[in-house]
Amino acid sequence: TTMVASPPAPPARDPSSLSNPHEAHITHLSWDAIVDFTKHQFFAKANYDVQLVSPSKVSFLRLDTSGLDIHSVQINGVPATFSMSVPDPSKEHLGSCLEIELGNATIAATRDDNKISVAIEYATSPSASAAQWLPPAQTAGKKHPYVFTQCQAIHARSLLPCQDCPAVKMTYDARVTVPNWATCVMSALSKDDATKNTNTTESENNGNNNNNRVRWVVVAR
């Protein structure tokens, strides 16, 4: 009798995520954002380093989003085609899937260690579940507003397109611009670059982080 090995089981899919890290996973994020206290929004550009598991077998990069307004997507500096799924009424907490067509980028990836670069410009919703906006009356100084983020358990997708599941870990750096009366503190080492009207914080975290461990706080100086 000839024994035939059973085919490997497909990777388990995280039921709380619409992303596809088993085909393409993010290894690094560079985040550049402006915090707008008037509109209660983040206006941002997210640049991702993405590792393709098998370039010849993957056609899309799928990311979790919730309430995000996606303005543009580029792959390796070239505009890319993308679409947003309609949220499932029975699972609205999962948000929408941002599906990005990889196209010829998969061919280029085979010449660059199966890596591609993806840039996404977008804005968050004023009702983003991960951001808590407090008016001056709710702060100790009673003079300026305050915002902090809390991404656990699956709220990171309301701040940025991401693979919002604990199996995905990445490093990140961030550049956050806030009003001149404020400063931004995050889960990373930082340095300030204050100007007359705004204050920009640049930070870097070289540890492997889950998306729900990426946090920002903007407070009065």
N, C-alpha and C positions, 0 to 999 in steps of 0.2 A: 504494500500500500504506500502510495506517495503522499507524504505530508506536505501540505501547502500552508505557508505562514498566512495568518489572517492579516488583512490590510490594517494599517494603523488607524486608530479611532480618530475622527475629526476633533479638532480642539474644542473644548467646552466653550460655549458662548455665554457671556455675562448677560443675564436677562435684564439688567438695569442699564445697558448701553446699546446704542444703535450703531456703534463704530465697528471697524474691522481690523483690530490690531494683530490678528493672526495672519493677515496678509500684508499690512503696512503699519509700522508703529513709529510714533514720534519719539525721538531721542533727545531733542533739545528745543526749547522755545525762547525766542527773543521777542519781548513784548514792549511796545511803545504806545503809551496811552495818555490821554488828556482827561482829567476829571472835571466834569461840568456840574457844579453844585446847583446851578439854576435849573437845568433840565433833568438833574438826577440821572446822568448818563456817563458812561465811559466811551470815548471815541478813540479807537485803537487800531493798531496794525500788529498782527501776530505773524512772526516768521518762524517756520518750523523746519527742523532737519528731520527727514523721514527715511526710515530704513525699509526697503521693500524686501519681503521675505523671499519671494520668487517673482521677479519682474515679468517673466513671460506668462504668468498665470493670474496677474492682478490687473484689473482695468480701472478700478476706482479707489479713491481714498474717501472713507466715510467717517464723519465726525459728528459728535453729539453737539446739539445747540438747543437753546431754549429762549425764545423771544429775541434772538439776535437779528439785526438788519445787516445782511451781508452786502457790501458795496462792490467788492471785486476780489478775484482770486487769480494768483499767478503761480505757475510752476516753472522753476528755473528761470524766472524773469519774463516768462511769456504768458499772456492772458490765457486763462483756462476756462473751459465750460463747466458750469456747476448748476445744481438744482437743489431745492429744499423740499423735503417730504411734508405732507400734511399730517399734523399730529393725530395719533390714534385716539379717538374720543374716550376709549376705555382705558387708555394709558397716557393721559395727558402729561403726567409727571416726567415722562421720558423725553418730551419735547419733539424736535424735528431732526431728521438726519440731513446733514449737509453732504451731498454726494458730489465729488470732484472727479471729472474725467481725467485720467492720467495720459491718455493718448500716446504720443511718441516719447514722452518722458521715460517710459519704461525701457525703451531702447537705449537712451542716454544713460540710464541708471546702471545698466550692465557694464558700462565702461567706467563707472565711478563707485565701485564697491556697493552697488545696488542702493545708492542714496539719491534722494532728490530734495529740492528746497521748495517749500510751499509758503506763499505770503497771502494773508487774508486781511483786507480792510473791512471794518465793520463798526457798528455802534450797538451798545447794549440797550435794553428796554428800561424805562424809568421804574418798571415794576420787577426788575431782575431779582429773583429769589435769593441770590447770594449776597446782595448788597443791602445794607441797612443804613438809610439816610436819616440823620437826626437833625432837627432844627436847633437853632441856638438855645432855645428855652430848655432843651433837654440835655445841655452840656453844663459842665462845671463853671465855665467862664461866662455863659449866657450871651456871648458876643458873636461867635462864629458857628457855622454848622459843622457836622462831623459825619464821616462815613467809615464803615468797616465791612469787611467781607467774611463770610462763613460758607465754605464750599461743601462741607460734609452734609449729607452723604453723597448726593449727586447734583449739587447746585453749581458746580464749576462751569457747567455747560451754559449757564446764564451770563457768565462773565466773558467767556471766550470759547470758540470752537475747539473741541478737545476730544480725546478718547477717555471719557469720564468713567473709568473703572480702575479698581486698585491694582490690577495686573500690569498696568502701564506705568512705568516710571521714567522720569526725564530730568535733565538739568534745565535751569532757566536763568536768563538775565532779563532785567526790566528797566525801562526808563519811563518814569511817571511824572507828568507835569501837573502841578496844582497851583492854586492862587498863592500870592506871595505871603499871605498871613498863615499859610499852612505848611505842614511837612508830611511826607509820606513815609511810613514805616512798613516793612514787609518781612516775610520769612526768608531774609537773605542779608548779606553784608551790603551796606549802602554808603553813598557819599552824596552830598548835596551840591547843587550848582544853582545858587539863588541869583535871580535877575530882578529888575525893578518891579515887574508886574507878575512874574510867576516864579515858582520854585520847582526845579526838576531834580528828582532823586533817581540815581542810577544804582542798581543793585545786581548782585550775582549770587546764585546758589548752585554750587557744583555737586551737590548730593543728588541721589536718585529720589525724586519726589513723586508721590501720587498727586493727581490734580487737586484732590481735596485738601492737600497740605499747602497749597499756594494761597497765601493770605496777604491782604493789604489793609492798612488803616491810614486815614488821612485826618490829622488833627491840627488844631491851632497851635502855633509855636508857644 
